[in-house]
């Protein structure tokens, strides 16, 4: 589906699934990001309000 979306110039998002892995620790979240890149997702969606994580921790992970 991702390839088909890209053929039609459509960006593909992970939706808000990352919130489940974010709570599992940095290594689980980082592996998720790498897997998303390999599969071809264009964006990783994070709903900051649902994460209950300090902004500093979130920014540190996102900016890496």
N, C-alpha and C positions, 0 to 999 in steps of 0.2 A: 504494500500500500504506500509506503514511503516513496518508493521509486515512481509510482504513478503520480503521486502528489507533486513531486519535484518536476516531472515532465510537464505539468500544468502550472508551474511557477507558484505552487502552494507551499507555504512553510508548515512544518509538522512539529507539534509540541507534545511533550510528554504528559501533559495535564498536570495535576497536582500530586502525582504518585510519589514524588521525591520526599514529601513530608514524612512518609512512613520510614524511609531509609535514613533520613537526616537524624532521626532520634536514635538510630542504631550505632552512631559513632562516625567519626571522620573517615575511617577506611571504607565502610559500607557506602557512604555517600560518594566518596571519590571513585570507587569502583563503578557505581551507578552512572556517574558522569562519563567515565571512559566507555562503558557499554553503550550509552546513548550516542556517543560520537561514532562508534563502530557501526551501529545500526543505521545511522543517518539522520537522527533527529536534529532539527535546526535550533530548537530552544528547549530549555529545561524550565518548566514553570514552577515557581515557588510562591505559595501564599504565606507571606511573612506572618500574618495574623494567626494562622493555625499552627505555626511551628513552636511558639513559646520558647524561642532561643534568643539570647541576647544579640542585639544588632551587631556588635563587634565580632562575635563568632560567625555570624552569617556572612558579613562582609569579607572576613578573612578567607572563607571557603569559596565564595563567589569570585573574588578578585584573583584567586590563584588560578 
